[in-house]
Amino acid sequence: VYGDDSPFAAYVLHYLARAQSDVGLVHATLATHDRSRSILASVLEPESGPAAVGLAVRGELLLGAGRPSEAERAFAEAVRIFVLRLGPEHPSTDTNRA
């Protein structure tokens, strides 16, 4: 049930990436987060809420890594999905546009 490619593993990797980020392990953080998103992409719709959250988190990580143009693309895609799923007036779409 909880193999290396399970959604549970993806969520654990997500939190590991956050911990790596907290201690400044930029490259490891991005690699761990990418692995988490890859697992979730195999079980979720590409335009799902969790996919949008993952893109927003990736944007934060890229921004922290000094890669603003990549971060901007991740944020833009996250906003597009949030708007698609929640509508343009939902607080999550406004928050992620800031």
Secondary structure, DSSP 4 states (H G I P E B T S, - for coil): ---TTSHHHHHHHHHHHHHHHHTT-HHHHHHHHHHHHHHHHTTS-TTSHHHHHHHHHHHHHHHHTT-HHHHHHHHHHHHHHHHHHH-TTSHHHHHHH-
